[in-house]
Amino acid sequence: MARYKVIPTKTNLMRLRRELSFAREGYDLLEQKRQILVVELMGLVDKTADAQEKVEKELAEAYQALQNAVLAMGRQPLAMLAPAVNIQSNIAIDMRRLMGVNIPSVDVRVKDNAPYFSLGETSVWADETIKRFKDLLQEIGKLAELRISLTRIAAEVQKTMRRVNALEKIAIPDYNESISYIEDTLEESEREMFATLKLVKEGLEKKKGLHA
């Protein structure tokens, strides 16, 4: 029995055939979208993992430089130098569309107004610490861009897969079942109509023969 409770008429049969054609076209488009997004997702996974590893490595090196600066100068003198550091950063975020998904593009620009203090008054590790943390800003911006893109594309892949599965496993089979139900019903009706007409014709011929 058809899952779609429809009256078995030729009009409904034509309508369901059109809707089935649209459903198949939608399935093909969504499947193409899913494949493109999965390829993009796989590339982002590798890029994000590399960027994460790079940030963690450089962050560890920056903290090691800071620790060396503390050992060389002392915590209090180093803290007194901190207000003199004049670094300005600007973050610009743009968006691009990928298969209906908003993908961010993060641009971190750093303006360094060095020198901040006399080199003779400080350890080389103070300058090294500033440089390393300054360089990290751009790497962290890139990592944020990749992680947000990864999250959004992964969510879109899941949503697209649900739609593909719904069409493949529910909608299209239901349309096919309903169409088969209507076709079988109409064929049965035609056979019954043919048999009825044949009986009527035979009856008329018998009556005609009796009158003759």
N, C-alpha and C positions, 0 to 999 in steps of 0.2 A: 504494500500500500504506500502511496506517495506520502512523503513527509509534508510537502506543501499541499494543504487542503484546498484544491482548486477544482472548479467545475470543468470536466473534460470536454472542452469545446475547441474548435479549430482556432478561434481567436486567442484563447489562453495558451494554446500550443505555440502559436507564432510569437506571442509575447515572451513566453518562457525561453524560447530558442534565442530571441534577441538578448534577453538578460543573461543567458548562459554564455553567449558570445562576449558580452561586456565583462562578465566575471573572468573568463579565460584571458582576455586582453589585460585586465587588471592584475591577474595572477602573474602573467609574463612580465609586466612592467615592474611589479613589486619584487619579483625574483631577480630581475636585473639590478634593481636598486640594492637589494640585499647583498648581492655578489660584489658590487662596487664598494659598498660600505665595509664589508668584511675585509676586502683587500686593503682599504685605507686603515681599518682598525689594526690589522696585523702589522702594518708599517709603523703605526703610532706606538704600538706596544714596545717594539724594539727601540724606537727613538726615545720614548719616555724612560725606559729602563736605563738607557745610556746616559740620558740627561740627569736622572736621579743619582746614578752612581758618580757622575762627574761633580754634581753639587755637593754630595756628601764628602767626597774626597777633598774638594777645595775648601769646604767648610772646616773640615778637620785640620787642614793645613793653616787656615786663617787663625783658628783658635790656638794652634801650636805657636804661630808667630806672636800672638797676643801673650801667651804664657812666657815666651822668651823675652818679650819686651818688659813684662812685669819683673822677671828675674834680673834683667839688666838694669832697670831704672828704679824699680820699686812701685808698688801699687799707688801710693799717694801722689808721687810726682807725675805718674802717667795719667792719673785721673784729672790732675790740674791742667794737663795739656789738651784734654778732650774737647773743651769748649772752643779751642782755637781752630779745630778742624772745620773747614768750610767746603762741604760737598753738597751739591744740590742735585736732586734726581727728579726726572719727569717721566711719568708712565702714560703712554698713549695706547689705547685699545681700539682696534678696528675689527670689523666682522666681515667674514666671507661666507658664502652659502655653498654647501656641499650636499647635494641631493636633499635639499630642504632643511638641512641642519646648519645652525649658526656656529661657525668656527671662529674663535678669537685669534687675533694677531696682536701680540703684546710687544711693544717697542719701549725699552727702558733706555733713557738717555741720561748720562751722568755728566755734570759740569763740575770740574775739579778746580778750585781756586787756590791752588798751592803757590808758594810754600806757606805753611801755617805757622811755622816757628823756626828758630835758628837751628841748623843741623848740628852745630857744636854742642847744643844743650840737650840733645836727645840721643837715644840709641838707634842704630840702623833698623832694629826690630820694630820700632814705633812706626817708621815709614813703611816697612814691609807689611805690618798689620793693616795699616790704612789702605794700602794698595790691594791687598788680598780681599778685604771686605768690600771695597769699592767694585772690584771686578766681579764679585759674587752677585751683585745686584742684577746684572744683565743675565747671568746664568739662571738665577732664580726666576726672573721674568719669563725666560724661555721655557723653563720647567713648568711654570704655572700654565702657560699657553698649551703645552703638550698634554698636561693632565686634564685640563678642562675639555680640550678637544676629544681626548680619549673617553672621558666620561659621557660626553654628549653623543658621540658616535656609537658607543656601546649601547646606550639607552635606545637610540634610533634603530640599531640592528635588532634588538629584542622586540621593539614595537613592530618593525617590519616583518619579522619572523612570525609573530602572532597573527598578523593579517594574512601572510602567505599560507600558514597552516589552516586558518579559518576558511579561506577560499578552497584550498586543496582538499581538506578533510571534511568540510561541512557544506559550504555553499554549493560548490560544483557538483558533488555527489547528490545533493538534494535536488538540484535542477535536473540532473540526468535522470534521477528516479521519478521525478514528477513528469518529465517529458515522456519517459517510457510508459508511465501509467496512463497518460492521456492518449498516447499513440495506440496502446493496446486496447483501451476502452473504445476509441473511435473505430479501430479495425473490427472489434467485436460487434459494435453497433452496425457497421456497414455489412458485415456478414449476416447479421440478423435481418437487416433491411432487405438484403438480396434474397434471403430465404423467404421472407414474407412476400416480396414481389413475385417470386417464383410460384409460390402457392396460389397467390391471387390470379396470376396468369393462367395457371393450370385449371383453376376453378372456372375462370371465364371461358377457357377453351372447351371445358366439359359442357358448360351451359350452352355454348354456341353449337356444340355437336348435338345436344339433345333437341334444340330448336330446329336444327337442320333435318 
